[in-house]
Amino acid sequence: MAKKLFVGNLSYNMTDEQLNAVFAPFGTIISANIVFDKFSHRSKGFGFVEFETEEMAQAALSLDGSEQDGRNIAVKEALPRPERPQM
């Protein structure tokens, strides 16, 4: 079963490909996406990495606090997205 991780405090210059490369040594990545502001198209400084298995994601949690592109990143299990009220 796939497991998604939240990655915070990313450099604003980091790309999806670079994020993927940082986490690739821990296993098969389904997706690695940085979140961008929809108006300014600038990185918000966080993203998500989804691994193929729970074990791979657990191993990648060891990157929490590590230095990447000049910043100490935060790596945590992603929380489920809250449901939005229907209008």
Backbone as ProteinMPNN parsed JSONL, in Angstrom:
{"seq_chain_A": "MAKKLFVGNLSYNMTDEQLNAVFAPFGTIISANIVFDKFSHRSKGFGFVEFETEEMAQAALSLDGSEQDGRNIAVKEALPRPERPQM", "coords_chain_A": {"N_chain_A": [[0.837, -1.184, 0.0], [0.54, 2.222, -0.819], [2.315, 5.013, 0.589], [2.265, 8.295, 1.769], [4.405, 11.093, 2.243], [4.942, 14.188, 3.938], [6.916, 16.938, 3.095], [8.677, 19.52, 4.349], [9.951, 22.951, 4.589], [11.46, 23.331, 2.288], [13.865, 24.412, -0.167], [13.14, 27.268, -2.123], [13.933, 27.059, -4.693], [14.021, 24.428, -5.404], [13.188, 21.652, -7.503], [10.626, 19.367, -8.744], [11.938, 17.139, -9.776], [14.412, 17.225, -8.468], [13.564, 16.857, -5.836], [12.559, 14.268, -6.051], [14.974, 12.931, -6.585], [16.321, 13.21, -4.138], [14.876, 11.532, -2.452], [14.874, 9.085, -3.758], [16.869, 7.05, -3.099], [15.656, 5.587, -1.071], [13.668, 3.943, -2.005], [11.036, 2.852, -4.298], [9.468, 5.477, -5.872], [6.29, 6.812, -6.21], [5.182, 9.323, -6.693], [6.472, 12.67, -6.626], [6.016, 15.774, -5.597], [6.176, 19.293, -5.579], [4.504, 21.929, -3.971], [2.922, 24.658, -5.47], [2.128, 28.164, -5.498], [-0.958, 29.2, -6.759], [-1.382, 31.643, -7.969], [0.994, 33.267, -8.057], [2.752, 31.402, -8.957], [4.952, 30.522, -7.603], [7.07, 28.495, -5.582], [5.768, 27.064, -2.595], [7.359, 26.124, -0.647], [7.062, 23.6, 0.358], [6.21, 20.097, -0.047], [5.141, 16.87, -1.344], [5.888, 13.415, -1.104], [5.321, 10.29, -2.446], [5.539, 6.952, -1.649], [5.95, 3.533, -2.766], [5.63, 1.509, -0.834], [4.872, 1.134, 2.687], [7.122, 0.556, 4.262], [9.274, 1.629, 2.821], [8.669, 4.337, 2.964], [8.838, 4.724, 5.736], [11.577, 4.341, 6.119], [12.529, 6.573, 4.747], [11.832, 8.617, 6.434], [13.994, 9.132, 7.96], [15.345, 11.227, 6.866], [14.454, 13.523, 8.038], [15.208, 16.665, 9.251], [17.604, 16.746, 7.922], [20.094, 18.368, 5.834], [19.289, 19.957, 2.878], [19.909, 21.434, -0.118], [20.776, 23.757, 1.209], [18.975, 24.071, 3.321], [17.403, 22.865, 6.311], [15.409, 20.2, 6.099], [12.013, 19.193, 6.841], [10.517, 16.135, 7.473], [7.659, 14.276, 7.478], [4.897, 12.03, 8.224], [2.274, 12.304, 5.931], [-0.801, 13.929, 6.536], [-4.254, 12.96, 6.135], [-6.116, 14.561, 3.572], [-8.328, 17.152, 4.457], [-11.891, 17.035, 4.206], [-13.734, 19.131, 2.063], [-16.445, 21.37, 2.529], [-19.471, 20.875, 0.685], [-20.814, 23.027, -1.761]], "CA_chain_A": [[0.0, 0.0, 0.0], [1.326, 3.444, -0.953], [2.385, 5.872, 1.771], [2.663, 9.647, 1.393], [5.129, 11.877, 3.228], [4.997, 15.64, 3.811], [8.295, 17.433, 3.166], [8.604, 20.965, 4.541], [11.143, 23.794, 4.639], [12.242, 23.123, 1.071], [14.364, 25.584, -0.873], [12.183, 27.729, -3.131], [14.498, 26.75, -6.011], [13.985, 22.98, -5.641], [12.216, 21.17, -8.493], [10.07, 18.038, -8.491], [12.965, 16.16, -10.114], [15.397, 17.234, -7.385], [12.9, 16.237, -4.684], [12.552, 12.838, -6.35], [16.347, 12.43, -6.455], [16.673, 13.167, -2.713], [14.201, 10.409, -1.803], [15.02, 7.87, -4.562], [17.623, 5.953, -2.472], [14.866, 4.86, -0.082], [12.749, 3.001, -2.641], [10.279, 3.242, -5.478], [8.626, 6.654, -5.656], [5.137, 6.919, -7.098], [5.126, 10.732, -7.084], [7.193, 13.653, -5.818], [5.488, 17.042, -6.082], [6.291, 20.507, -4.789], [3.276, 22.715, -4.068], [3.14, 26.007, -5.965], [1.032, 29.12, -5.365], [-1.643, 29.211, -8.051], [-1.373, 32.976, -8.563], [2.354, 33.73, -8.338], [3.481, 30.252, -9.517], [6.183, 30.373, -6.809], [7.021, 27.382, -4.636], [5.346, 27.392, -1.237], [8.381, 25.626, 0.254], [6.769, 22.256, 0.851], [5.736, 19.18, -1.07], [4.75, 15.531, -0.924], [6.53, 12.287, -1.783], [4.537, 9.078, -2.225], [6.308, 5.733, -1.862], [5.203, 2.329, -3.109], [5.296, 0.743, 0.368], [4.999, 1.746, 4.01], [8.491, 0.357, 4.736], [10.126, 2.603, 2.137], [8.354, 5.647, 3.538], [9.382, 4.755, 7.096], [13.028, 4.525, 5.993], [12.771, 7.943, 4.286], [11.631, 9.544, 7.549], [15.31, 9.427, 8.533], [15.828, 12.488, 6.288], [13.947, 14.644, 8.827], [16.284, 17.46, 9.833], [18.821, 16.746, 7.096], [20.306, 19.575, 5.042], [19.097, 19.778, 1.432], [19.933, 22.711, -0.835], [20.982, 24.848, 2.147], [17.921, 24.171, 4.337], [17.106, 21.642, 7.055], [14.04, 19.842, 5.725], [11.161, 18.46, 7.779], [9.864, 15.01, 6.797], [6.665, 13.679, 8.375], [3.815, 11.344, 7.529], [1.248, 13.241, 5.471], [-2.141, 13.74, 7.084], [-5.252, 12.91, 5.076], [-6.657, 15.864, 3.183], [-9.666, 17.331, 5.029], [-12.966, 17.18, 3.223], [-14.272, 20.486, 1.947], [-17.91, 21.347, 2.474], [-20.072, 21.038, -0.639], [-21.578, 24.27, -1.874]], "C_chain_A": [[0.885, 1.252, 0.0], [1.237, 4.282, 0.321], [2.941, 7.22, 1.35], [3.328, 10.355, 2.562], [5.025, 13.359, 2.896], [6.461, 16.045, 3.957], [8.231, 18.958, 3.224], [9.966, 21.611, 4.596], [12.069, 23.55, 3.444], [12.743, 24.452, 0.525], [13.338, 25.968, -1.941], [12.666, 27.442, -4.552], [14.413, 25.264, -6.36], [12.876, 22.617, -6.629], [11.678, 19.799, -8.074], [11.123, 16.959, -8.735], [14.03, 16.076, -9.021], [14.83, 16.586, -6.132], [12.877, 14.72, -4.859], [13.938, 12.239, -6.13], [16.772, 12.309, -4.992], [16.103, 11.911, -2.061], [14.361, 9.075, -2.535], [15.816, 6.756, -3.88], [16.808, 5.103, -1.489], [13.845, 3.906, -0.695], [12.032, 3.593, -3.836], [9.315, 4.376, -5.155], [7.512, 6.669, -6.69], [5.015, 8.347, -7.609], [5.935, 11.574, -6.117], [6.811, 15.021, -6.372], [5.714, 18.161, -5.082], [5.023, 21.314, -5.024], [3.63, 24.15, -4.459], [1.906, 26.862, -5.733], [0.364, 29.264, -6.729], [-1.649, 30.582, -8.724], [0.034, 33.424, -8.958], [3.21, 32.651, -9.005], [4.842, 30.07, -8.848], [6.002, 29.214, -5.842], [6.569, 27.877, -3.267], [6.323, 26.832, -0.203], [8.059, 24.288, 0.895], [6.235, 21.404, -0.295], [5.408, 17.823, -0.471], [5.485, 14.496, -1.759], [5.739, 11.042, -1.425], [5.378, 7.868, -2.612], [5.386, 4.555, -2.139], [4.772, 1.55, -1.865], [5.51, 1.57, 1.632], [6.451, 1.671, 4.506], [9.451, 1.356, 4.105], [9.919, 3.992, 2.725], [8.932, 5.778, 4.944], [10.892, 4.976, 7.058], [13.356, 5.969, 5.606], [12.553, 8.975, 5.386], [12.954, 9.922, 8.211], [15.904, 10.721, 7.966], [15.342, 13.709, 7.069], [15.118, 15.361, 9.494], [17.558, 17.505, 9.009], [18.889, 18.014, 6.246], [20.177, 19.237, 3.552], [19.031, 21.168, 0.801], [19.987, 23.902, 0.135], [19.944, 25.002, 3.243], [17.747, 22.826, 5.031], [15.639, 21.287, 6.821], [13.326, 19.098, 6.858], [10.458, 17.366, 6.988], [8.948, 14.337, 7.812], [5.646, 12.899, 7.553], [2.757, 12.374, 7.157], [-0.088, 12.897, 6.119], [-3.134, 13.668, 5.942], [-5.811, 14.311, 4.806], [-8.066, 16.022, 3.768], [-10.708, 17.515, 3.932], [-13.472, 18.606, 3.241], [-15.788, 20.408, 1.894], [-18.415, 21.579, 1.057], [-20.897, 22.306, -0.668], [-22.736, 24.099, -2.806]], "O_chain_A": [[1.866, 1.322, 0.74], [0.231, 4.264, 1.031], [3.96, 7.294, 0.663], [2.893, 10.245, 3.709], [5.021, 13.745, 1.727], [7.161, 15.552, 4.841], [7.789, 19.607, 2.276], [10.996, 20.938, 4.644], [13.293, 23.563, 3.574], [12.118, 25.492, 0.731], [12.743, 25.102, -2.582], [11.899, 27.567, -5.506], [14.704, 24.88, -7.493], [11.784, 23.185, -6.602], [12.21, 19.16, -7.166], [11.197, 15.979, -7.993], [14.496, 14.987, -8.685], [15.532, 15.85, -5.439], [13.146, 13.978, -3.915], [14.064, 11.159, -5.553], [17.513, 11.389, -4.645], [16.756, 11.292, -1.22], [14.014, 8.031, -1.981], [15.469, 5.589, -4.064], [17.238, 4.01, -1.118], [13.217, 3.134, 0.03], [12.366, 4.675, -4.319], [8.458, 4.251, -4.28], [7.759, 6.553, -7.89], [4.776, 8.573, -8.795], [6.068, 11.239, -4.94], [7.222, 15.391, -7.472], [5.474, 17.998, -3.886], [4.522, 21.376, -6.147], [4.511, 24.773, -3.867], [0.78, 26.365, -5.763], [1.044, 29.431, -7.741], [-1.896, 30.675, -9.926], [0.241, 33.907, -10.071], [4.271, 32.949, -9.553], [5.771, 29.53, -9.449], [4.901, 28.981, -5.343], [6.939, 28.969, -2.835], [6.135, 27.042, 0.995], [8.705, 23.886, 1.862], [5.864, 21.908, -1.355], [5.398, 17.649, 0.748], [5.682, 14.671, -2.961], [5.507, 10.763, -0.249], [5.866, 7.764, -3.737], [4.204, 4.574, -1.796], [3.676, 0.991, -1.835], [6.233, 2.566, 1.633], [6.948, 2.624, 5.106], [10.343, 1.872, 4.778], [10.878, 4.73, 2.955], [9.458, 6.832, 5.302], [11.429, 5.719, 7.88], [14.345, 6.528, 6.079], [13.042, 10.1, 5.277], [13.029, 10.913, 8.937], [16.862, 11.255, 8.524], [15.778, 14.825, 6.788], [15.914, 14.749, 10.206], [18.495, 18.225, 9.355], [17.87, 18.65, 5.975], [20.863, 18.354, 3.038], [18.178, 21.978, 1.163], [19.333, 24.921, -0.085], [20.008, 25.954, 4.021], [17.921, 21.774, 4.415], [14.74, 21.987, 7.287], [13.954, 18.467, 7.707], [9.868, 17.64, 5.943], [9.395, 13.886, 8.866], [5.543, 13.081, 6.34], [2.389, 13.218, 7.974], [-0.457, 11.728, 6.234], [-2.896, 14.248, 4.883], [-5.952, 15.127, 5.718], [-8.906, 15.138, 3.601], [-10.43, 18.078, 2.874], [-13.621, 19.213, 4.301], [-16.352, 19.495, 1.291], [-17.853, 22.385, 0.315], [-21.599, 22.622, 0.293], [-23.496, 25.042, -3.027]]}, "name": "protein", "num_of_chains": 1, "seq": "MAKKLFVGNLSYNMTDEQLNAVFAPFGTIISANIVFDKFSHRSKGFGFVEFETEEMAQAALSLDGSEQDGRNIAVKEALPRPERPQM"}
